[in-house]
Amino acid sequence: MSDWLYPLSATSGREFHDATGHRYTNTGFTSFTKMMAKPAKDDWWYLATNYRNVKPGDRIWCYYGAADGDLGVVGLALVHDVMHDESAGTHDIHLDWQVTATRRLMKGPVAATDVRKFIARPRAAVQALDPHPTLVRQLLKAAGI
């Protein structure tokens, strides 16, 4: 199992969908909070980097940085599956939301300033956290795992 930081932003041009199919037109924290009130059971997210490295069973930690209030890590999902559509050039991960852990993180995020002690530019696309075991331990503790 590996750990990955997945940066989110209201200005990403992406959107969320909840379990009822409701579409949130941005991926800001307000939308994330609403989506997590009814987390999607079948949630596929796009990967632009590390799509050959992320594997089923890996943990995805959702992060909001300076552009979104410097919240830090606010959510956790496990990768259920990975799909590569080579002809379309798309790579997606199927997320299994860890709802209890995510709700804990939303109430007490691991601060963006703490994350930046380990990863100088966390706004870059999906990044490996395995080289930072101290940060991973902090995330696990905050998530109640």
OpenMM code with the backbone's topology and positions (N, CA, C; nanometers):
from openmm import Vec3, app, unit

residues = "MET SER ASP TRP LEU TYR PRO LEU SER ALA THR SER GLY ARG GLU PHE HIS ASP ALA THR GLY HIS ARG TYR THR ASN THR GLY PHE THR SER PHE THR LYS MET MET ALA LYS PRO ALA LYS ASP ASP TRP TRP TYR LEU ALA THR ASN TYR ARG ASN VAL LYS PRO GLY ASP ARG ILE TRP CYS TYR TYR GLY ALA ALA ASP GLY ASP LEU GLY VAL VAL GLY LEU ALA LEU VAL HIS ASP VAL MET HIS ASP GLU SER ALA GLY THR HIS ASP ILE HIS LEU ASP TRP GLN VAL THR ALA THR ARG ARG LEU MET LYS GLY PRO VAL ALA ALA THR ASP VAL ARG LYS PHE ILE ALA ARG PRO ARG ALA ALA VAL GLN ALA LEU ASP PRO HIS PRO THR LEU VAL ARG GLN LEU LEU LYS ALA ALA GLY ILE".split()
positions = [
    Vec3(0.0841, -0.1178, 0.0000),
    Vec3(0.0000, 0.0000, 0.0000),
    Vec3(0.0884, 0.1237, 0.0000),
    Vec3(0.0563, 0.2142, -0.0897),
    Vec3(0.1270, 0.3423, -0.0960),
    Vec3(0.0297, 0.4544, -0.0639),
    Vec3(0.0856, 0.5694, -0.0285),
    Vec3(0.0072, 0.6877, 0.0037),
    Vec3(0.0358, 0.7959, -0.0993),
    Vec3(-0.0705, 0.8661, -0.1395),
    Vec3(-0.0608, 0.9695, -0.2429),
    Vec3(-0.1344, 1.0949, -0.1978),
    Vec3(-0.0769, 1.2091, -0.2293),
    Vec3(-0.1409, 1.3385, -0.2040),
    Vec3(-0.2090, 1.3831, -0.3330),
    Vec3(-0.3391, 1.4088, -0.3239),
    Vec3(-0.4169, 1.4511, -0.4405),
    Vec3(-0.4647, 1.5935, -0.4154),
    Vec3(-0.3978, 1.6937, -0.4757),
    Vec3(-0.4384, 1.8331, -0.4545),
    Vec3(-0.5705, 1.8646, -0.5252),
    Vec3(-0.6543, 1.9384, -0.4567),
    Vec3(-0.7823, 1.9833, -0.5107),
    Vec3(-0.7857, 2.1349, -0.5087),
    Vec3(-0.8690, 2.1924, -0.5967),
    Vec3(-0.8820, 2.3374, -0.6015),
    Vec3(-1.0143, 2.3747, -0.6655),
    Vec3(-1.0727, 2.4827, -0.6173),
    Vec3(-1.1963, 2.5339, -0.6764),
    Vec3(-1.1750, 2.5766, -0.8208),
    Vec3(-1.0509, 2.6040, -0.8580),
    Vec3(-1.0224, 2.6552, -0.9933),
    Vec3(-0.9689, 2.5474, -1.0880),
    Vec3(-0.9855, 2.4199, -1.0526),
    Vec3(-0.9272, 2.3117, -1.1329),
    Vec3(-0.9990, 2.2880, -1.2653),
    Vec3(-1.1216, 2.3343, -1.2760),
    Vec3(-1.1989, 2.3043, -1.3963),
    Vec3(-1.2671, 2.1682, -1.3889),
    Vec3(-1.2545, 2.0987, -1.2790),
    Vec3(-1.3173, 1.9676, -1.2576),
    Vec3(-1.4451, 1.9864, -1.1761),
    Vec3(-1.5160, 1.8757, -1.1519),
    Vec3(-1.6379, 1.8816, -1.0730),
    Vec3(-1.6517, 1.7550, -0.9893),
    Vec3(-1.7350, 1.7620, -0.8857),
    Vec3(-1.7690, 1.6476, -0.8015),
    Vec3(-1.9105, 1.6017, -0.8354),
    Vec3(-1.9385, 1.4744, -0.8036),
    Vec3(-2.0739, 1.4192, -0.8098),
    Vec3(-2.0979, 1.3447, -0.6788),
    Vec3(-2.2186, 1.3591, -0.6219),
    Vec3(-2.2468, 1.2843, -0.4995),
    Vec3(-2.3267, 1.1583, -0.5328),
    Vec3(-2.3658, 1.0834, -0.4295),
    Vec3(-2.4331, 0.9550, -0.4479),
    Vec3(-2.5692, 0.9696, -0.5165),
    Vec3(-2.6291, 1.0879, -0.5085),
    Vec3(-2.7587, 1.1094, -0.5739),
    Vec3(-2.7424, 1.1500, -0.7197),
    Vec3(-2.6167, 1.1691, -0.7624),
    Vec3(-2.5909, 1.2132, -0.8987),
    Vec3(-2.5811, 1.3636, -0.9121),
    Vec3(-2.6004, 1.4354, -0.8015),
    Vec3(-2.5901, 1.5812, -0.8065),
    Vec3(-2.4484, 1.6216, -0.8478),
    Vec3(-2.4406, 1.7196, -0.9353),
    Vec3(-2.3129, 1.7687, -0.9885),
    Vec3(-2.2760, 1.9002, -0.9218),
    Vec3(-2.1545, 1.9047, -0.8671),
    Vec3(-2.1005, 2.0283, -0.8099),
    Vec3(-2.0031, 2.0852, -0.9113),
    Vec3(-2.0232, 2.2088, -0.9492),
    Vec3(-1.9525, 2.2644, -1.0645),
    Vec3(-1.8071, 2.3016, -1.0397),
    Vec3(-1.7585, 2.2811, -0.9171),
    Vec3(-1.6154, 2.3015, -0.8935),
    Vec3(-1.5704, 2.2045, -0.7855),
    Vec3(-1.4425, 2.1984, -0.7632),
    Vec3(-1.3870, 2.1049, -0.6648),
    Vec3(-1.3311, 2.1799, -0.5435),
    Vec3(-1.3933, 2.2917, -0.5106),
    Vec3(-1.3547, 2.3656, -0.3908),
    Vec3(-1.4016, 2.2941, -0.2648),
    Vec3(-1.3547, 2.3419, -0.1495),
    Vec3(-1.3861, 2.2763, -0.0235),
    Vec3(-1.5354, 2.2790, 0.0083),
    Vec3(-1.6043, 2.3861, -0.0265),
    Vec3(-1.7493, 2.3912, -0.0026),
    Vec3(-1.8187, 2.2787, -0.0791),
    Vec3(-1.7801, 2.2578, -0.2041),
    Vec3(-1.8367, 2.1488, -0.2834),
    Vec3(-1.7961, 2.0131, -0.2269),
    Vec3(-1.6710, 2.0012, -0.1839),
    Vec3(-1.6231, 1.8764, -0.1243),
    Vec3(-1.7073, 1.8418, -0.0009),
    Vec3(-1.7332, 1.9414, 0.0835),
    Vec3(-1.8129, 1.9206, 0.2041),
    Vec3(-1.9534, 1.8726, 0.1690),
    Vec3(-2.0154, 1.9354, 0.0701),
    Vec3(-2.1492, 1.8943, 0.0276),
    Vec3(-2.1471, 1.7541, -0.0323),
    Vec3(-2.0455, 1.7241, -0.1143),
    Vec3(-2.0348, 1.5925, -0.1743),
    Vec3(-2.0186, 1.4857, -0.0668),
    Vec3(-1.9387, 1.5153, 0.0358),
    Vec3(-1.9128, 1.4163, 0.1399),
    Vec3(-2.0332, 1.3942, 0.2312),
    Vec3(-2.1320, 1.4823, 0.2249),
    Vec3(-2.2552, 1.4579, 0.3001),
    Vec3(-2.3282, 1.3368, 0.2425),
    Vec3(-2.3048, 1.3105, 0.1133),
    Vec3(-2.3618, 1.1944, 0.0432),
    Vec3(-2.2539, 1.1383, -0.0488),
    Vec3(-2.1471, 1.0815, 0.0086),
    Vec3(-2.0354, 1.0398, -0.0773),
    Vec3(-2.0779, 0.9393, -0.1835),
    Vec3(-2.0252, 0.9587, -0.3012),
    Vec3(-2.0550, 0.8689, -0.4123),
    Vec3(-1.9989, 0.7308, -0.3826),
    Vec3(-2.0758, 0.6299, -0.4148),
    Vec3(-2.0292, 0.4933, -0.3957),
    Vec3(-1.9456, 0.4488, -0.5150),
    Vec3(-1.9664, 0.5100, -0.6278),
    Vec3(-1.8939, 0.4762, -0.7499),
    Vec3(-1.8288, 0.6037, -0.8015),
    Vec3(-1.7146, 0.6367, -0.7454),
    Vec3(-1.6515, 0.7651, -0.7720),
    Vec3(-1.5209, 0.7444, -0.8485),
    Vec3(-1.5162, 0.7928, -0.9707),
    Vec3(-1.3954, 0.7831, -1.0536),
    Vec3(-1.3318, 0.9207, -1.0629),
    Vec3(-1.2014, 0.9279, -1.0358),
    Vec3(-1.1275, 1.0535, -1.0455),
    Vec3(-1.0144, 1.0371, -1.1457),
    Vec3(-0.9840, 1.1457, -1.2117),
    Vec3(-0.8829, 1.1527, -1.3165),
    Vec3(-0.7415, 1.1637, -1.2578),
    Vec3(-0.6468, 1.0973, -1.3207),
    Vec3(-0.5051, 1.1131, -1.2860),
    Vec3(-0.4298, 1.1664, -1.4074),
    Vec3(-0.3510, 1.2699, -1.3860),
    Vec3(-0.2668, 1.3251, -1.4928),
    Vec3(-0.1218, 1.2800, -1.4775),
    Vec3(-0.0828, 1.2449, -1.3550),
    Vec3(0.0536, 1.1976, -1.3294),
    Vec3(0.0475, 1.0761, -1.2375),
    Vec3(0.1545, 1.0017, -1.2358),
    Vec3(0.1679, 0.8822, -1.1511),
    Vec3(0.0613, 0.7770, -1.1778),
    Vec3(-0.0058, 0.7841, -1.2920),
    Vec3(-0.1134, 0.6895, -1.3211),
    Vec3(-0.0624, 0.5470, -1.3409),
    Vec3(0.0652, 0.5291, -1.3666),
    Vec3(0.1214, 0.3935, -1.3760),
    Vec3(0.1690, 0.3434, -1.2396),
    Vec3(0.1759, 0.4328, -1.1420),
    Vec3(0.2271, 0.3974, -1.0099),
    Vec3(0.1184, 0.3747, -0.9062),
    Vec3(0.0052, 0.4432, -0.9196),
    Vec3(-0.1055, 0.4278, -0.8252),
    Vec3(-0.1703, 0.2914, -0.8500),
    Vec3(-0.1917, 0.2166, -0.7409),
    Vec3(-0.2433, 0.0794, -0.7494),
    Vec3(-0.3657, 0.0613, -0.6592),
    Vec3(-0.4485, -0.0390, -0.6899),
    Vec3(-0.5584, -0.0719, -0.5987),
    Vec3(-0.5047, -0.0976, -0.4574),
    Vec3(-0.5773, -0.0458, -0.3590),
    Vec3(-0.5369, -0.0591, -0.2195),
    Vec3(-0.4584, 0.0599, -0.1673),
    Vec3(-0.4092, 0.1455, -0.2573),
    Vec3(-0.3355, 0.2650, -0.2150),
    Vec3(-0.4315, 0.3649, -0.1505),
    Vec3(-0.3738, 0.4518, -0.0678),
    Vec3(-0.4520, 0.5574, -0.0038),
    Vec3(-0.4331, 0.6887, -0.0788),
    Vec3(-0.5442, 0.7602, -0.0971),
    Vec3(-0.5451, 0.8932, -0.1594),
    Vec3(-0.5857, 0.9933, -0.0520),
    Vec3(-0.4973, 1.0912, -0.0262),
    Vec3(-0.5218, 1.1965, 0.0728),
    Vec3(-0.5545, 1.3250, -0.0033),
    Vec3(-0.6720, 1.3817, 0.0200),
    Vec3(-0.7174, 1.5016, -0.0515),
    Vec3(-0.6696, 1.6268, 0.0208),
    Vec3(-0.6122, 1.7174, -0.0562),
    Vec3(-0.5404, 1.8332, -0.0022),
    Vec3(-0.5879, 1.9625, -0.0669),
    Vec3(-0.6105, 2.0658, 0.0168),
    Vec3(-0.6382, 2.2008, -0.0308),
    Vec3(-0.5270, 2.2930, 0.0175),
    Vec3(-0.4672, 2.3668, -0.0762),
    Vec3(-0.3557, 2.4553, -0.0443),
    Vec3(-0.3942, 2.6018, -0.0365),
    Vec3(-0.2951, 2.6861, -0.0611),
    Vec3(-0.3072, 2.8311, -0.0415),
    Vec3(-0.4246, 2.8923, -0.1176),
    Vec3(-0.4504, 2.8476, -0.2393),
    Vec3(-0.5576, 2.9057, -0.3202),
    Vec3(-0.6963, 2.8774, -0.2633),
    Vec3(-0.7052, 2.7799, -0.1727),
    Vec3(-0.8345, 2.7405, -0.1155),
    Vec3(-0.8334, 2.7490, 0.0366),
    Vec3(-0.7696, 2.8511, 0.0900),
    Vec3(-0.7719, 2.8738, 0.2339),
    Vec3(-0.6670, 2.7988, 0.3129),
    Vec3(-0.5729, 2.7338, 0.2435),
    Vec3(-0.4621, 2.6643, 0.3109),
    Vec3(-0.5119, 2.5614, 0.4123),
    Vec3(-0.6169, 2.4884, 0.3760),
    Vec3(-0.6791, 2.3939, 0.4680),
    Vec3(-0.5898, 2.2736, 0.4997),
    Vec3(-0.5251, 2.2185, 0.3973),
    Vec3(-0.4434, 2.0994, 0.4162),
    Vec3(-0.5186, 1.9737, 0.3755),
    Vec3(-0.4887, 1.8615, 0.4438),
    Vec3(-0.5476, 1.7322, 0.4086),
    Vec3(-0.6829, 1.7187, 0.4783),
    Vec3(-0.7883, 1.6996, 0.3966),
    Vec3(-0.9246, 1.6975, 0.4481),
    Vec3(-1.0004, 1.5690, 0.4157),
    Vec3(-0.9403, 1.4764, 0.3431),
    Vec3(-1.0146, 1.3571, 0.3047),
    Vec3(-0.9257, 1.2387, 0.2750),
    Vec3(-0.9863, 1.1204, 0.2816),
    Vec3(-0.9153, 0.9954, 0.2561),
    Vec3(-1.0042, 0.8997, 0.1782),
    Vec3(-0.9462, 0.8404, 0.0763),
    Vec3(-1.0130, 0.7347, 0.0003),
    Vec3(-0.9110, 0.6251, -0.0294),
    Vec3(-0.9600, 0.5047, -0.0471),
    Vec3(-0.8762, 0.3943, -0.0924),
    Vec3(-0.9011, 0.3741, -0.2409),
    Vec3(-0.7966, 0.3399, -0.3136),
    Vec3(-0.8105, 0.3117, -0.4559),
    Vec3(-0.8670, 0.1708, -0.4700),
    Vec3(-0.9849, 0.1623, -0.5296),
    Vec3(-1.0494, 0.0335, -0.5515),
    Vec3(-1.0037, -0.0288, -0.6831),
    Vec3(-0.9855, 0.0562, -0.7832),
    Vec3(-0.9460, 0.0082, -0.9163),
    Vec3(-0.8782, 0.1220, -0.9917),
    Vec3(-0.8043, 0.0856, -1.0953),
    Vec3(-0.7387, 0.1826, -1.1830),
    Vec3(-0.7776, 0.1462, -1.3259),
    Vec3(-0.8133, 0.2474, -1.4045),
    Vec3(-0.8525, 0.2228, -1.5431),
    Vec3(-0.7682, 0.3105, -1.6355),
    Vec3(-0.7106, 0.2466, -1.7362),
    Vec3(-0.6323, 0.3180, -1.8366),
    Vec3(-0.7019, 0.3011, -1.9712),
    Vec3(-0.7362, 0.4108, -2.0342),
    Vec3(-0.7892, 0.4087, -2.1701),
    Vec3(-0.6813, 0.4695, -2.2586),
    Vec3(-0.5962, 0.3819, -2.3091),
    Vec3(-0.4792, 0.4280, -2.3856),
    Vec3(-0.5204, 0.5055, -2.5108),
    Vec3(-0.6253, 0.4614, -2.5785),
    Vec3(-0.6647, 0.5290, -2.7025),
    Vec3(-0.7143, 0.6714, -2.6748),
    Vec3(-0.7792, 0.6917, -2.5606),
    Vec3(-0.8282, 0.8254, -2.5238),
    Vec3(-0.7238, 0.9044, -2.4464),
    Vec3(-0.6192, 0.8339, -2.3984),
    Vec3(-0.5161, 0.9015, -2.3197),
    Vec3(-0.5640, 0.9413, -2.1815),
    Vec3(-0.6607, 0.8659, -2.1267),
    Vec3(-0.7133, 0.8984, -1.9944),
    Vec3(-0.6794, 0.7881, -1.8943),
    Vec3(-0.6661, 0.8292, -1.7702),
    Vec3(-0.6296, 0.7387, -1.6615),
    Vec3(-0.7114, 0.7794, -1.5401),
    Vec3(-0.7857, 0.6841, -1.4851),
    Vec3(-0.8773, 0.7138, -1.3762),
    Vec3(-0.8608, 0.6139, -1.2625),
    Vec3(-0.8924, 0.6609, -1.1417),
    Vec3(-0.8929, 0.5738, -1.0249),
    Vec3(-1.0339, 0.5691, -0.9679),
    Vec3(-1.0734, 0.4509, -0.9247),
    Vec3(-1.2039, 0.4304, -0.8624),
    Vec3(-1.1821, 0.4387, -0.7127),
    Vec3(-1.2463, 0.5364, -0.6492),
    Vec3(-1.2246, 0.5642, -0.5078),
    Vec3(-1.3304, 0.4995, -0.4200),
    Vec3(-1.2849, 0.4479, -0.3069),
    Vec3(-1.3708, 0.3985, -0.2011),
    Vec3(-1.3501, 0.4937, -0.0832),
    Vec3(-1.4454, 0.5850, -0.0638),
    Vec3(-1.4301, 0.6870, 0.0392),
    Vec3(-1.4276, 0.6268, 0.1782),
    Vec3(-1.3331, 0.6686, 0.2563),
    Vec3(-1.3250, 0.6327, 0.3974),
    Vec3(-1.3973, 0.7442, 0.4727),
    Vec3(-1.5284, 0.7278, 0.4836),
    Vec3(-1.6162, 0.8350, 0.5289),
    Vec3(-1.5841, 0.8798, 0.6711),
    Vec3(-1.5668, 0.7857, 0.7628),
    Vec3(-1.5390, 0.8230, 0.9019),
    Vec3(-1.4077, 0.8994, 0.9110),
    Vec3(-1.3044, 0.8488, 0.8445),
    Vec3(-1.1741, 0.9161, 0.8451),
    Vec3(-1.1834, 1.0536, 0.7802),
    Vec3(-1.2564, 1.0630, 0.6697),
    Vec3(-1.2704, 1.1911, 0.6001),
    Vec3(-1.3432, 1.2926, 0.6874),
    Vec3(-1.4467, 1.2498, 0.7545),
    Vec3(-1.5191, 1.3436, 0.8411),
    Vec3(-1.4306, 1.3923, 0.9556),
    Vec3(-1.3458, 1.3045, 1.0076),
    Vec3(-1.2499, 1.3469, 1.1117),
    Vec3(-1.1533, 1.4506, 1.0552),
    Vec3(-1.1014, 1.4236, 0.9353),
    Vec3(-1.0060, 1.5154, 0.8726),
    Vec3(-1.0710, 1.6493, 0.8384),
    Vec3(-1.1968, 1.6468, 0.7979),
    Vec3(-1.2651, 1.7713, 0.7649),
    Vec3(-1.2797, 1.8593, 0.8893),
    Vec3(-1.2986, 1.7961, 1.0043),
    Vec3(-1.3108, 1.8715, 1.1296),
    Vec3(-1.1750, 1.9156, 1.1819),
    Vec3(-1.0716, 1.8380, 1.1537),
    Vec3(-0.9366, 1.8689, 1.2018),
    Vec3(-0.8324, 1.8344, 1.0980),
    Vec3(-0.8258, 1.9126, 0.9901),
    Vec3(-0.7319, 1.8818, 0.8810),
    Vec3(-0.5857, 1.8830, 0.9280),
    Vec3(-0.5038, 1.8076, 0.8585),
    Vec3(-0.3590, 1.8211, 0.8751),
    Vec3(-0.3224, 1.9451, 0.7946),
    Vec3(-0.2760, 2.0459, 0.8626),
    Vec3(-0.2570, 2.1788, 0.8028),
    Vec3(-0.1662, 2.1770, 0.6802),
    Vec3(-0.1993, 2.2618, 0.5860),
    Vec3(-0.1178, 2.2748, 0.4654),
    Vec3(0.0262, 2.3127, 0.5005),
    Vec3(0.0436, 2.3921, 0.6046),
    Vec3(0.1795, 2.4298, 0.6453),
    Vec3(0.2579, 2.3071, 0.6921),
    Vec3(0.1908, 2.2105, 0.7555),
    Vec3(0.2575, 2.0863, 0.7957),
    Vec3(0.2951, 2.0032, 0.6731),
    Vec3(0.2061, 1.9968, 0.5759),
    Vec3(0.2340, 1.9211, 0.4532),
    Vec3(0.3530, 1.9819, 0.3804),
    Vec3(0.3575, 2.1158, 0.3750),
    Vec3(0.4671, 2.1824, 0.3016),
    Vec3(0.6037, 2.1673, 0.3688),
    Vec3(0.6078, 2.1221, 0.4923),
    Vec3(0.7369, 2.0906, 0.5550),
    Vec3(0.8018, 1.9711, 0.4867),
    Vec3(0.7196, 1.8876, 0.4232),
    Vec3(0.7687, 1.7670, 0.3574),
    Vec3(0.7659, 1.7782, 0.2054),
    Vec3(0.6641, 1.8458, 0.1531),
    Vec3(0.6471, 1.8603, 0.0083),
    Vec3(0.6372, 2.0091, -0.0215),
    Vec3(0.7401, 2.0612, -0.0813),
    Vec3(0.7485, 2.2062, -0.1023),
    Vec3(0.6389, 2.2591, -0.1946),
    Vec3(0.6016, 2.1820, -0.2962),
    Vec3(0.5015, 2.2265, -0.3931),
    Vec3(0.3868, 2.1265, -0.4012),
    Vec3(0.3034, 2.1167, -0.2982),
    Vec3(0.1974, 2.0164, -0.2992),
    Vec3(0.0850, 2.0432, -0.3972),
    Vec3(0.0878, 2.1584, -0.4631),
    Vec3(-0.0184, 2.1862, -0.5606),
    Vec3(0.0035, 2.1118, -0.6914),
    Vec3(0.1236, 2.0581, -0.7102),
    Vec3(0.1487, 1.9778, -0.8304),
    Vec3(0.0626, 1.8519, -0.8239),
    Vec3(0.0396, 1.7911, -0.9376),
    Vec3(-0.0476, 1.6739, -0.9449),
    Vec3(-0.0040, 1.5630, -0.8496),
    Vec3(-0.0829, 1.4605, -0.8401),
    Vec3(-0.0690, 1.3508, -0.7440),
    Vec3(0.0770, 1.3169, -0.7142),
    Vec3(0.1115, 1.3246, -0.5854),
    Vec3(0.2504, 1.3034, -0.5423),
    Vec3(0.2588, 1.1911, -0.4400),
    Vec3(0.3680, 1.1157, -0.4462),
    Vec3(0.3909, 1.0059, -0.3528),
    Vec3(0.4240, 1.0597, -0.2141),
    Vec3(0.3618, 0.9993, -0.1136),
    Vec3(0.3903, 1.0358, 0.0249),
    Vec3(0.4803, 0.9333, 0.0937),
    Vec3(0.5049, 0.8206, 0.0296),
    Vec3(0.5869, 0.7161, 0.0913),
    Vec3(0.7259, 0.7643, 0.1332),
    Vec3(0.7882, 0.8576, 0.0607),
    Vec3(0.9184, 0.9084, 0.1070),
    Vec3(0.9092, 0.9931, 0.2345),
    Vec3(0.7880, 1.0144, 0.2842),
    Vec3(0.7666, 1.1010, 0.4009),
    Vec3(0.6887, 1.0257, 0.5100),
    Vec3(0.7484, 0.9229, 0.5712),
    Vec3(0.6752, 0.8420, 0.6695),
    Vec3(0.6272, 0.9214, 0.7911),
    Vec3(0.6977, 1.0258, 0.8290),
    Vec3(0.6525, 1.1075, 0.9423),
    Vec3(0.5206, 1.1756, 0.9084),
    Vec3(0.5096, 1.2272, 0.7883),
    Vec3(0.3839, 1.2899, 0.7450),
    Vec3(0.2729, 1.1859, 0.7356),
    Vec3(0.3017, 1.0684, 0.6814),
    Vec3(0.2005, 0.9631, 0.6706),
    Vec3(0.1494, 0.9252, 0.8096),
    Vec3(0.2381, 0.9117, 0.9058),
    Vec3(0.1954, 0.8806, 1.0427),
    Vec3(0.1043, 0.9905, 1.0977),
    Vec3(0.1385, 1.1160, 1.0703),
    Vec3(0.0560, 1.2288, 1.1146),
    Vec3(-0.0826, 1.2226, 1.0494),
    Vec3(-0.0876, 1.1891, 0.9214),
    Vec3(-0.2150, 1.1775, 0.8515),
    Vec3(-0.2988, 1.0649, 0.9083),
    Vec3(-0.2375, 0.9506, 0.9307),
    Vec3(-0.3094, 0.8354, 0.9860),
    Vec3(-0.3674, 0.8678, 1.1229),
    Vec3(-0.2890, 0.9344, 1.2043),
    Vec3(-0.3341, 0.9716, 1.3395),
    Vec3(-0.4528, 1.0677, 1.3300),
    Vec3(-0.4415, 1.1689, 1.2448),
    Vec3(-0.5502, 1.2664, 1.2285),
    Vec3(-0.6763, 1.2015, 1.1762),
    Vec3(-0.6608, 1.0984, 1.0919),
    Vec3(-0.7748, 1.0274, 1.0343),
    Vec3(-0.8339, 0.9239, 1.1303),
    Vec3(-0.7649, 0.9007, 1.2422),
    Vec3(-0.8129, 0.8036, 1.3390),
    Vec3(-0.7857, 0.6599, 1.3000),
    Vec3(-0.6814, 0.6418, 1.2230),
    Vec3(-0.6468, 0.5059, 1.1749),
    Vec3(-0.5252, 0.4548, 1.2523),
] * unit.nanometer
topology = app.Topology()
chain = topology.addChain("A")
for resn in residues:
    res = topology.addResidue(resn, chain)
    for name in ("N", "CA", "C"):
        topology.addAtom(name, app.Element.getBySymbol(name[0]), res)
